[in-house]
Amino acid sequence: MTETQTDDPVPNSSRPFPHPEPRGNVATLLRSPGVKFIMIGIISVALLVPLLLVWGLTEERAQRATDVSNRIANGWGGAQAINGPYIAVPFDVQRSREVDGRTVVEQATEWALVMPETLDVTADLKTEERRLSIYTLPVYNGALTLKGRFGASMLQDLSQFPGTPQLDRAVLVLNINDITGIRSDAGVRIDGGALRPFDPGMRQISAMTVVGSDGYATPQTSAGVHRPIERALVEKGFAFEIALSLNGSRSFAVAPAGQTTTFAARANWPHPGFEGLFLPEEKTITASDFTAKWTIPYLARGIDRVVAGSALPLSGSMMNINLVEPVQFYQVVSRTLKYSIGFISLVFLAVFVVELKGGRMVHWIQYVLTGLALIVFYVLLLALAEHTGFAIAYAMAALATTILIAAYLGAATASRRNGLALGIVLLSAYGVMYLVLREDEYALLAGALISFASIATTMYATRRVDWTGRAQAN
């Protein structure tokens, strides 16, 4: 009788206690919709890291565009602002101060600034775009005319200040923000007479100019021109006319220096932005140009017709015209990135719902690749916008990303219908986001409604889902 041979070399007495075979509890748990939903949330949060890198790239490109624009402006002319003209009259005054317990009286020179009774400013701006590398900057050459009159009551106005006015040293001053942009022999005609040329600088009179990013103001006495005025003219008043050709870029501003000021501007630029303390009463904007008119009465300015001091007033009360696009595409790309996490979550929800309805699992790696494809959209948008403009770049980047993701997930779920459905969802989402970006006033409302509709749709589509996956395991 032969013995039965066994393949197990370990005798029964020495075998360990047999464990039951695993029934795939961990695998089943990982396949459960609830765990999958949590994993999708973790992936969405992890994608914030590359999104922040794209945001930093956008800010770096925007700073480079600003630097290049400044280089263009330095060669042509910066943002221009006109403040004046004023008649600056020096006063000899005696001021006392305490020194070692003694009162010391000193002779000092102080200034008073007289404003014209009327001031009429007209500006005809011929604009063009200057290009350096891939960047452009709107620049202009302005034909400016300033007409007005200083009244005969100047001596009466000056009598309110202490000291002795030095009428023989009175000067007519006009502040020009960037005098390197002057492209003509600027001068003033008094009472219709011969042209009297200006000299550079404003003597001891200064204009407060904001410099740097800290917001501090520094007195600038060179940002303007001046012309000595005879005593007889100060005593009786006079009419004046100033004409000059001025180069500038980005913006043009005028201060309401007259007791009554009118300002009329026109330019062959279709995207003006009106800012400042006073907005135009009339404006006409077409596809190729614009016109605008201001009228500022004496009481609206809020200051007297003559002021003491050597700093020009009204620097913060400009009538300002910005010759730039109302929405810069770097700003729009940054705003698009603010909605990125919500947009990625919306796409992930759509894929998740398709996965639940189709019964075909989408691996978490495929979610990661889909998220990275959505992030590449922003890089494409930024790169293309620098060459084609925002609208065309947005359409191209959105279409390319939609085709890529729809084809990939259609293949992953083995369903062309799913790929087509996801493509429709993506195109719709990109279209809605574009409209939201172009309408700043309704961006928050539209975003809130889209978020509510998205979560409501997801809740409805998953209302009968077994989130634990137990029914599938059984």
C-alpha positions in Angstrom: 0.0 0.0 0.0 1.6 3.3 -1.2 1.6 6.4 0.9 -0.1 9.4 -0.3 2.3 12.2 -1.2 1.4 15.8 -0.4 2.8 19.0 -1.9 2.9 20.7 1.5 6.2 20.0 3.2 5.0 21.4 6.5 3.2 18.9 8.7 -0.3 19.7 9.9 0.8 19.9 13.5 3.3 22.7 12.7 1.0 24.9 10.5 0.1 28.3 11.8 -3.6 29.0 12.6 -5.2 29.5 9.2 -6.3 33.1 8.5 -9.3 33.7 6.2 -8.5 35.0 2.8 -9.0 38.8 2.4 -12.3 39.6 0.8 -11.0 42.9 -0.8 -12.4 45.2 1.9 -9.7 47.8 1.3 -10.1 47.7 -2.4 -13.9 47.9 -2.0 -13.5 50.8 0.3 -11.2 52.7 -2.2 -13.8 52.1 -4.9 -16.7 53.4 -2.8 -18.2 56.7 -4.0 -17.7 58.4 -0.6 -13.9 57.8 -0.5 -13.6 58.7 -4.2 -15.3 62.0 -3.5 -12.9 62.8 -0.6 -9.9 61.9 -2.9 -11.2 64.3 -5.5 -11.4 67.0 -2.9 -7.8 66.3 -1.8 -6.6 66.4 -5.5 -8.4 69.8 -6.0 -6.7 71.3 -3.0 -3.3 69.9 -4.1 -3.7 71.6 -7.5 -3.5 74.9 -5.7 0.2 74.6 -5.7 0.7 74.7 -9.5 -2.1 77.3 -9.7 -0.1 79.6 -7.4 3.0 79.1 -9.6 0.9 80.2 -12.6 -0.3 83.2 -10.7 3.3 84.1 -9.9 4.2 83.8 -13.6 1.3 86.1 -14.5 2.4 88.8 -12.0 6.0 88.5 -13.3 4.8 89.0 -16.9 2.7 91.9 -15.9 5.6 93.6 -14.1 7.8 93.1 -17.2 5.1 94.7 -19.4 5.0 97.7 -17.0 8.8 98.0 -17.2 8.8 97.9 -21.0 5.9 100.5 -21.0 8.0 102.8 -18.8 10.9 102.5 -21.3 8.6 103.5 -24.1 7.2 106.4 -22.1 10.7 107.6 -21.2 11.5 107.9 -24.8 8.3 109.6 -25.8 6.7 111.3 -22.8 5.0 110.1 -19.6 1.5 110.6 -18.2 0.8 114.3 -18.6 -1.0 116.7 -16.2 -1.5 120.4 -16.7 -2.0 122.6 -13.6 -2.2 126.3 -14.1 -1.4 128.9 -15.1 -1.0 130.9 -11.8 0.5 134.2 -11.0 3.0 133.7 -8.2 3.7 136.8 -6.1 6.5 136.9 -3.5 5.9 138.7 -0.2 8.5 140.1 2.2 7.3 139.3 5.7 8.8 139.5 9.2 8.6 136.3 11.3 9.6 136.1 14.9 10.9 133.1 16.7 12.4 132.3 20.2 16.1 131.7 20.4 17.6 131.1 23.8 14.8 132.9 25.5 15.1 135.9 23.2 12.7 136.9 20.4 14.4 137.1 17.1 12.7 138.8 14.1 13.8 137.6 10.7 13.0 138.7 7.2 11.5 135.9 5.0 10.0 135.5 1.6 6.7 133.8 1.2 4.5 133.3 -1.8 0.9 133.8 -2.8 -0.7 132.1 -5.9 -3.4 133.9 -7.8 -5.7 132.0 -10.1 -7.3 133.2 -13.3 -10.9 134.4 -13.3 -11.6 132.1 -16.4 -9.7 129.3 -17.9 -10.7 127.5 -21.1 -8.6 124.4 -22.0 -8.9 122.5 -25.3 -6.9 119.4 -26.1 -6.8 117.5 -29.4 -4.9 114.2 -28.8 -3.5 112.3 -31.8 -2.9 108.8 -30.4 -1.0 105.8 -31.7 0.4 102.6 -30.2 4.1 102.3 -29.8 5.6 98.8 -29.8 8.7 97.4 -28.1 9.3 93.7 -28.3 5.8 92.1 -27.9 4.4 95.0 -25.7 2.6 98.1 -26.8 1.7 101.4 -25.1 -0.8 104.1 -26.2 1.0 107.4 -26.7 -0.3 110.7 -28.0 0.7 114.1 -29.3 -1.6 116.8 -27.9 -2.3 120.2 -29.4 -3.2 122.2 -26.3 -4.6 125.7 -26.0 -5.2 127.4 -22.7 -7.1 130.7 -22.8 -8.3 132.9 -19.9 -8.1 136.1 -18.0 -6.6 137.3 -14.7 -9.0 139.9 -13.2 -8.3 143.4 -12.1 -9.0 142.5 -8.5 -5.7 140.8 -8.0 -4.3 143.6 -5.8 -7.4 143.5 -3.6 -7.0 139.7 -3.2 -3.3 140.1 -2.4 -4.0 142.7 0.3 -5.4 140.0 2.7 -1.9 138.6 3.2 0.6 140.1 5.7 3.8 141.6 4.4 4.8 143.6 1.4 4.0 142.1 -2.1 6.9 142.3 -4.5 4.9 142.9 -7.7 8.1 143.4 -9.8 9.1 139.8 -9.1 5.7 138.2 -10.0 5.9 135.2 -12.4 3.4 133.3 -14.4 3.9 129.6 -13.7 2.4 126.6 -15.5 2.9 123.0 -14.2 3.6 120.3 -16.8 4.1 116.9 -15.3 6.8 115.8 -17.8 8.4 118.8 -19.6 10.5 116.4 -21.7 7.3 115.8 -23.7 7.1 119.5 -25.0 7.5 119.5 -28.7 7.1 123.2 -29.6 8.4 126.6 -28.6 5.9 127.2 -25.8 5.0 130.7 -24.8 2.2 133.0 -23.8 0.4 135.8 -25.6 -0.8 138.6 -23.3 -3.7 140.7 -24.5 -3.2 139.4 -28.0 0.3 140.6 -28.3 3.5 138.9 -29.4 4.5 135.5 -28.2 6.6 135.6 -25.0 8.6 132.4 -24.6 8.6 130.4 -21.3 11.7 129.5 -19.4 12.1 126.0 -17.8 11.3 125.5 -14.2 8.9 127.3 -11.8 11.4 129.3 -9.7 10.5 128.6 -6.0 7.1 127.3 -6.8 6.7 123.5 -6.6 4.1 120.9 -7.7 3.5 117.9 -5.4 4.2 114.8 -7.5 3.6 111.3 -6.2 6.6 109.1 -6.6 7.3 105.4 -6.1 4.9 102.8 -4.7 5.0 104.2 -1.1 2.6 107.1 -2.1 4.8 109.8 -0.6 4.8 113.2 -2.4 7.9 115.1 -3.2 8.0 118.8 -4.2 9.1 119.3 -7.8 10.1 122.8 -9.0 11.4 121.7 -12.4 8.1 120.1 -13.6 6.8 123.2 -15.4 7.6 126.5 -17.0 7.5 130.2 -16.0 7.5 133.7 -17.4 8.1 137.0 -15.5 5.1 139.3 -15.5 5.3 143.1 -15.4 3.9 145.0 -12.4 1.5 146.9 -14.6 -0.1 143.7 -15.8 -0.6 142.5 -12.2 -2.2 145.8 -11.3 -4.8 145.9 -14.1 -5.2 142.3 -15.1 -4.8 140.8 -18.5 -6.0 138.1 -20.9 -3.6 135.3 -21.9 -3.4 132.5 -24.5 -0.9 129.6 -24.3 -0.5 127.1 -27.1 1.9 124.1 -27.1 2.5 120.7 -28.5 2.9 118.0 -25.9 3.8 114.3 -26.1 2.5 112.0 -23.5 1.4 108.4 -22.8 -1.2 106.5 -20.8 -3.2 109.5 -19.5 -3.8 113.2 -19.8 -5.2 115.4 -16.9 -6.1 119.0 -16.4 -6.6 120.8 -13.0 -9.5 123.3 -12.7 -7.1 126.2 -12.0 -9.6 128.9 -13.1 -12.3 130.3 -10.9 -14.5 129.0 -13.7 -12.8 126.3 -15.8 -14.0 124.6 -19.0 -12.2 121.7 -20.6 -12.9 120.1 -24.0 -10.9 117.1 -25.2 -11.0 114.8 -28.2 -8.9 111.9 -29.3 -8.8 109.2 -31.9 -9.0 106.5 -29.2 -12.0 104.3 -28.6 -11.3 103.2 -25.0 -11.1 106.3 -22.8 -11.4 106.0 -19.0 -12.6 109.1 -17.2 -11.4 109.5 -13.6 -10.6 112.1 -11.1 -12.7 114.4 -8.8 -14.7 115.8 -11.7 -16.2 113.7 -14.5 -17.3 115.0 -17.9 -20.7 116.6 -18.3 -20.9 115.5 -21.9 -19.1 112.6 -23.7 -19.4 110.9 -27.0 -17.6 107.6 -27.6 -17.5 105.8 -30.9 -15.6 102.9 -32.3 -12.7 105.1 -33.4 -12.7 108.3 -31.2 -14.2 110.2 -28.4 -15.1 113.8 -27.3 -15.7 115.0 -23.8 -16.5 118.4 -22.1 -16.2 119.6 -18.5 -17.4 122.8 -16.8 -16.2 123.4 -13.2 -17.7 126.5 -11.5 -15.9 128.4 -8.8 -17.8 127.0 -5.8 -17.3 123.4 -6.9 -13.5 123.6 -6.5 -13.7 124.2 -2.8 -10.8 126.7 -2.5 -10.4 130.5 -2.7 -9.2 132.3 -5.8 -5.9 133.1 -4.1 -3.9 130.9 -1.8 -0.8 131.3 0.3 2.2 129.0 -0.1 4.7 127.9 -2.7 3.0 124.6 -3.6 0.5 124.5 -6.4 -3.1 123.6 -5.3 -5.6 121.3 -7.0 -3.1 118.5 -7.6 -5.7 116.1 -6.3 -8.6 117.6 -8.2 -7.7 116.6 -11.7 -10.0 115.9 -14.7 -8.3 112.8 -15.9 -8.5 110.8 -19.2 -6.9 107.3 -19.3 -6.0 106.2 -22.8 -5.8 102.5 -22.0 -7.9 99.5 -22.4 -10.6 99.4 -19.7 -9.6 95.8 -18.8 -5.9 94.8 -19.1 -5.5 91.2 -20.0 -3.0 90.5 -17.3 -5.6 91.7 -14.8 -8.2 89.5 -16.5 -5.9 86.5 -16.4 -5.3 87.1 -12.7 -9.1 87.4 -12.1 -9.5 84.1 -14.1 -7.1 82.4 -11.7 -9.2 83.5 -8.8 -12.1 81.4 -10.1 -9.8 78.5 -11.0 -10.3 76.2 -8.0 -14.1 76.5 -8.4 -13.8 75.8 -12.1 -11.6 72.7 -11.5 -14.0 71.5 -8.9 -16.9 72.0 -11.3 -15.2 69.8 -14.0 -14.3 67.2 -11.4 -17.9 67.0 -10.3 -19.0 66.5 -13.9 -16.5 63.7 -14.4 -17.6 62.2 -11.0 -21.2 62.2 -12.0 -20.4 60.6 -15.4 -18.4 58.0 -13.6 -21.3 57.1 -11.3 -23.8 57.0 -14.1 -21.6 55.0 -16.5 -20.4 52.4 -14.1 -16.8 52.7 -15.4 -14.2 53.8 -12.8 -12.0 56.8 -13.5 -8.6 56.4 -11.7 -7.4 59.1 -9.4 -4.4 59.6 -11.6 -6.7 60.4 -14.5 -8.3 63.1 -12.3 -4.8 64.5 -11.6 -4.0 64.6 -15.3 -7.4 66.3 -16.0 -6.6 68.9 -13.4 -3.2 69.6 -14.8 -4.7 70.0 -18.3 -7.1 72.6 -16.8 -4.1 74.4 -15.3 -2.3 74.4 -18.6 -5.3 76.3 -20.0 -4.2 79.4 -17.9 -0.6 79.1 -19.2 -1.9 78.9 -22.8 -4.2 81.9 -22.1 -1.3 84.0 -20.7 1.1 83.1 -23.5 -1.4 83.6 -26.4 -2.9 86.8 -25.0 0.5 88.6 -25.2 0.4 88.0 -29.0 -3.3 87.9 -30.1 -5.2 89.8 -27.4 -7.4 88.3 -24.6 -10.5 87.4 -26.6 -8.8 85.3 -29.3 -6.4 83.8 -26.8 -9.3 82.8 -24.5 -11.1 81.1 -27.4 -8.1 79.2 -28.6 -7.0 78.0 -25.1 -10.6 77.0 -24.1 -11.1 75.1 -27.4 -7.8 73.2 -27.2 -8.3 72.3 -23.5 -11.9 71.2 -24.1 -10.9 68.9 -27.0 -8.0 67.4 -25.0 -10.0 66.7 -21.8 -13.1 65.5 -23.7 -11.1 63.0 -25.8 -9.1 61.8 -22.9 -12.1 61.1 -20.6 -14.2 59.8 -23.4 -11.5 57.1 -23.9 -11.0 56.6 -20.2 -14.8 55.8 -19.7 -14.9 53.9 -23.1 -17.9 56.1 -24.1 -17.9 58.8 -26.9 -21.2 60.0 -25.4 -19.5 60.7 -22.1 -16.7 62.5 -23.8 -19.1 64.6 -25.9 -21.1 65.4 -22.7 -18.0 66.5 -20.9 -17.0 68.6 -23.9 -20.3 70.4 -23.8 -20.0 71.0 -20.1 -16.5 72.5 -20.5 -17.4 74.7 -23.4 -20.4 76.0 -21.5 -18.4 76.6 -18.4 -15.7 78.5 -20.4 -18.3 80.6 -22.1 -20.0 81.5 -18.9 -16.7 82.3 -17.2 -15.8 84.6 -20.1 -19.0 86.6 -19.7 -18.4 86.8 -16.0 -14.9 88.2 -16.5 -16.0 90.9 -18.9 -18.7 92.1 -16.6 -17.1 93.2 -13.3 -20.3 94.4 -11.8 -22.1 91.0 -12.0 -19.1 88.7 -11.5 -20.0 87.8 -7.9 -23.7 87.3 -8.6 -23.0 85.1 -11.6 -20.4 83.1 -9.7 -22.8 82.5 -6.8 -25.6 81.4 -9.2 -23.2 79.1 -11.1 -22.0 77.5 -7.9 -25.5 77.0 -6.6 -26.6 75.4 -9.9 -23.6 73.2 -10.0 -24.0 71.8 -6.4 -27.8 71.5 -7.0 -27.2 69.4 -10.2 -24.6 67.2 -8.4 -26.9 66.6 -5.5 -29.8 65.7 -7.7 -27.7 63.3 -9.9 -26.3 61.6 -6.8 -29.4 61.5 -4.6 -29.6 57.7 -4.8 -25.9 56.9 -4.8 -24.7 54.3 -2.3 -21.8 56.3 -1.0 -20.4 53.4 1.2 -20.3 51.0 -1.8 -21.7 48.1 0.3 -24.4 47.2 -2.2 -21.7 46.8 -4.9 -19.6 44.7 -2.6 -22.5 42.4 -1.8 
